[in-house]
Amino acid sequence: MAPAYAASGKTPVLSIGGACKAPGNSCNPFVKGYVVNLTITNPSNKTIWLYVPPSISAVGTSLAFGYAGYDDGGVLNTGNIEVPAGASVTVRLSTTAQNSANAVFTMTLTFEWGHTPAAAGDTEHDPVSVSTTVPGTPPDCCKDAAVATTSAPAARSSAETSSSTSTAAAPTSSSTSAPATQAPPASLEPTPATTAAP
């Protein structure tokens, strides 16, 4: 057993950034539900793939979540997510739900992964998981490709990679910053109202 794990390389690191709701058809290509910004960092010297669909669980809501794909130039890519050796890739995942209420809940994504494009070719790795507390999801932030992700450990150098089967695309707005109204996820929590003195 030990030699197999030794040869398999280092485990990928997952980090969730902003999350928002996708109401109806207003956030194409995202379907009705929620959008999650996920950064995958590959610290190994081998290309890895995250196999989809991930397992999605949530605590604090009765919604049942599914997986639709990730934004790849304005269309949903349903293929496995490729991350080159030593690189980080940020993808915007589309998760389905019965509705897109402005809910507060904790979401956990769990992925199988390996070093082959298809899951059947590499099954020796333990799954990787990441959780985030969604503190209330504002409407339509899914339209903003520059929503910041938190704790992305490495540069998105893999945005230049391409594959005819499944390549994860980083957000295209690398030279622009998010609007002032699009704060990082922690700022999505409601702030107390203040009143000015008369």
N, C-alpha and C positions, 0 to 999 in steps of 0.2 A: 504494500500500500504506500509506504513512504516514498519510494522512487517515483511513483506516478505523480504525486503531489509536487515533488521536487522538480520534476520536468515540466510541470504545468504553468510555471511562472507565477507572478504576484497577482493577487486578487484585485479586480477593478474597484475603484472608489466612486460611490454615487453621492450626489448632492442635489437636493431639491431647492430651487429658487422660488420665484413667485408662482402663485396659483390663482386662477380666476375662473369665473363661470362663462360658459358659452351659451347664451340664450337663443334657442331656436336656430334659425339659419343666418343669424346676423354676424357670425364669426367664421364663415367659410374660409378654409376647408374644414374647420373644426365642427364636429357634430354637437348636438344638444348634450350638455353635461359640463365637464370641467377641463381646463387646460392646465397642465403641469409642466414647468420648465425644469428639465433634468440635465445635469452635467455629469458625464461619465469620464473618469480619468483612468488611463491605462498606465500603471507604473512599471509594467513589464517590458521586455524586449521582444515581445511577440504581439502580432495583431490579435485582438479579441473581438468577439461578437456577443452582444446581449440578445438572447432569444426571446421572441415575442410570441404570444401575448404574455405580459407579466401577470403575476397574481396581484390583485388589488383588494385591499381590505380597508375598512374605515370604522373608526370608533367615534360615537357621538352623533351619528346620523343613521336613519333607516334606509338611506339610498343604497341601491346595489350598483356597483360600478363594473363596467366592461372596458375593453380597450379597442380603439378605432385605428390608431396609427400615429405617425408623427408628421409634422409639417415639413415638407421637402419641396421648397419653391412654390408653395401655394397649392399643393396637392397632398393628400394623405398617403404616406409611404407605409405599407404594412409589412415590409421586409424586416429581417433581423438587423440590428444596429451595429455597424462596424466602427471600431475604434483602433486606429493604428498604434503601433508600439510607441510608448513614451508620450502620447498625445492626450488631449482632452477634447471631447465633443459635447456640444450643448444641443439638445433637441427639445421641441415643444410637443409634448404628448397630448393626444386627445383621448379623454376617458368619457365613456357614455354614462348616462344616468337617466332615471325616469323624469327628472326635472333639473333645473339649474338654480335652485333656491340659494339665497345669500346665507349659506349655512356655515357654522363653525364646527370643525371636526378634525380628527387626526387620521391622515391617510398613510398607508404603508404600501410600497411597491416592492415586489420580490421578483427578481429575474434569475433564470438559469443562464449560464454563460459558458463559453468555451473558445477554442482556438480554430474552429472550423466554421465555415459559413452556415452550415446546417446543424441543428442540435443533435441529430442522430450520429454525427461523426465524432462527438466529443462530450462525454457524459461523466467525466471524473471529478468535476468541480462542485463544491458546495454552492448553493444559491447565494446571491447577494441581495440585501434589502436596504431600503432607506425609508424613513418616516418623516412626516412634517405635520405640524399643526396648522391647519388652514384657519386663520383668524377672522374669517368673513371674506367673501370673494366679491370684489366690485364687478359691476357689469362691464363688458366690452374691453377689459384689459387684454383679452386674447387677440385684439386687433393690433396690438403694439408689439412688434418683433423685437424691441429693445428692452423688454422687461428684464431687469437684472436678476442674475442668479447669485446665490450666496455660497461662499466657500468653494469656489471653483479653483482647485489647486494648481492648474497649469493653463498655459495659453491655449487658445482654440486653433492651434496650428493645423489640425486635421480638416479644417474647413476646405482646404485645397484638394483633399483627396477625392477620388471618384471611383465608382464601381458600377458595373452594369447590372448588378443584382440588388445589393442593399447597402447604401452609403448614407450615413447620418449627416445631415446638413446643419451647420451652425447658423444662427440667425444672420441675415444678410446685412443688417444695419450696423456694421462694425465701426463706421466712421461717424455715426450720429449718436447722441445720447438720448436717453428716455426723456419724455416731457416731464415737466416739474410735477405734473399730477400723477405720474407713475413712480411712486416711491418703492423702495425694496419691501419685501413681504412684511417685515416687522411693523412697518408704518401703516399697514392696512387695518390695524386694530383701531376701533373708534376712539376718538379723543373727547374728553369732557367738554361740553359747551361752556363758553365764557361769555360774560356780559360786561359791556363797558359801563363805567360809572356815568351817571347822567351829567 
